[in-house]
Amino acid sequence: MKRISLLELAHDIVGSYLEPGAIALDATLGNGHDTVFLARRVGEAGQVFGFDIQAPALVSSFQRLIQQDLQQRVTLRLASHADVLLHVPKQYHGRVKAAMFNLGYLPGADKAVITHVGSTLAALEAVSGLLAPRAVITVLAYPGHAGGDLEAQQLAAWAQQLDGAPFAVELILSSHDKPTAPRLFVIRKQVDLL
Ligand SMILES: C[S@@+](CC[C@H](N)C(=O)[O-])C[C@H]1O[C@@H](n2cnc3c(N)ncnc32)[C@H](O)[C@@H]1O
């Protein structure tokens, strides 16, 4: 049996919402893997907005984008995702098809710099207001590191209160059945346009 990682699953889900010309957000750039994925899926006519609070994350993401000639489709911001409304131009509000959050710390860098529940939830609130009528947010959370446990707990509570039309929330647990294992929150928005 092939095991699919939660990150691969997040890419599959997000990919099903994206078509050429779409607008997408990477709320946690890190080393830019998710941004490259999003940039490919939105095509030349699309646009990705990527956020991180650490300059090395922007450098690493930009290098990765340049290697694949995808940099024109991506706007990188050295800013907290909590300030997303300041950085995504008004013309795109209500048009965001997908947003990815991959929480925790930047692999290979200072593990003390992590996402924090206050800014994570502020960002999720803001991003949920930017979504297109049919859209998705994925949040990959890691309760296994200090601070990640509280963040995952409060995220679950936030997601639970959001669940209900037009949002549907699904929690997907890792196949490694441990309380510290990563978990994927999938927040789908579906507005009936008829
Ligand atoms: C697990 S990494 C992301 C991995 C990344 N998506 C990739 O594809 O490589 C988490 C990132 O979140 C960033 N981060 C922490 N707090 C943040 C905030 N308030 N706003 C935006 N990014 C933040 C960290 O600096 C770190 O680079």
Ligand as a Chemical Component Dictionary entry (heavy atoms), coordinates in Angstrom:
data_LIG
# 
_chem_comp.id                   LIG 
_chem_comp.type                 NON-POLYMER 
_chem_comp.pdbx_formal_charge   0 
_chem_comp.three_letter_code    LIG 
# 
loop_
_chem_comp_atom.comp_id 
_chem_comp_atom.atom_id 
_chem_comp_atom.alt_atom_id 
_chem_comp_atom.type_symbol 
_chem_comp_atom.charge 
_chem_comp_atom.model_Cartn_x 
_chem_comp_atom.model_Cartn_y 
_chem_comp_atom.model_Cartn_z 
_chem_comp_atom.pdbx_ordinal 
LIG C1  C1  C 0  7.138 24.802 7.760  1  
LIG S1  S1  S 1  7.725 26.302 7.090  2  
LIG C2  C2  C 0  6.840 26.411 5.570  3  
LIG C3  C3  C 0  7.278 25.437 4.513  4  
LIG C4  C4  C 0  7.005 25.910 3.118  5  
LIG N1  N1  N 0  5.612 26.090 2.822  6  
LIG C5  C5  C 0  7.722 25.162 2.007  7  
LIG O1  O1  O 0  7.087 24.779 1.018  8  
LIG O2  O2  O -1 8.933 24.998 2.128  9  
LIG C6  C6  C 0  6.927 27.518 8.089  10 
LIG C7  C7  C 0  7.302 28.947 7.758  11 
LIG O3  O3  O 0  6.382 29.834 8.387  12 
LIG C8  C8  C 0  7.075 31.031 8.599  13 
LIG N2  N2  N 0  6.319 31.908 9.516  14 
LIG C9  C9  C 0  6.316 31.933 10.863 15 
LIG N3  N3  N 0  5.461 32.888 11.316 16 
LIG C10 C10 C 0  4.922 33.485 10.214 17 
LIG C11 C11 C 0  4.000 34.543 10.010 18 
LIG N4  N4  N 0  3.428 35.163 11.050 19 
LIG N5  N5  N 0  3.693 34.905 8.751  20 
LIG C12 C12 C 0  4.261 34.260 7.679  21 
LIG N6  N6  N 0  5.150 33.239 7.809  22 
LIG C13 C13 C 0  5.483 32.865 9.062  23 
LIG C14 C14 C 0  8.415 30.581 9.138  24 
LIG O4  O4  O 0  9.372 31.602 9.049  25 
LIG C15 C15 C 0  8.694 29.375 8.231  26 
LIG O5  O5  O 0  9.491 29.737 7.152  27 
# 
loop_
_chem_comp_bond.comp_id 
_chem_comp_bond.atom_id_1 
_chem_comp_bond.atom_id_2 
_chem_comp_bond.value_order 
_chem_comp_bond.pdbx_ordinal 
LIG C1  S1  SING 1  
LIG S1  C2  SING 2  
LIG S1  C6  SING 3  
LIG C2  C3  SING 4  
LIG C3  C4  SING 5  
LIG C4  N1  SING 6  
LIG C4  C5  SING 7  
LIG C5  O1  DOUB 8  
LIG C5  O2  SING 9  
LIG C6  C7  SING 10 
LIG C7  O3  SING 11 
LIG C7  C15 SING 12 
LIG O3  C8  SING 13 
LIG C8  N2  SING 14 
LIG C8  C14 SING 15 
LIG N2  C9  SING 16 
LIG N2  C13 SING 17 
LIG C9  N3  DOUB 18 
LIG N3  C10 SING 19 
LIG C10 C11 SING 20 
LIG C10 C13 DOUB 21 
LIG C11 N4  SING 22 
LIG C11 N5  DOUB 23 
LIG N5  C12 SING 24 
LIG C12 N6  DOUB 25 
LIG N6  C13 SING 26 
LIG C14 O4  SING 27 
LIG C14 C15 SING 28 
LIG C15 O5  SING 29 
# 
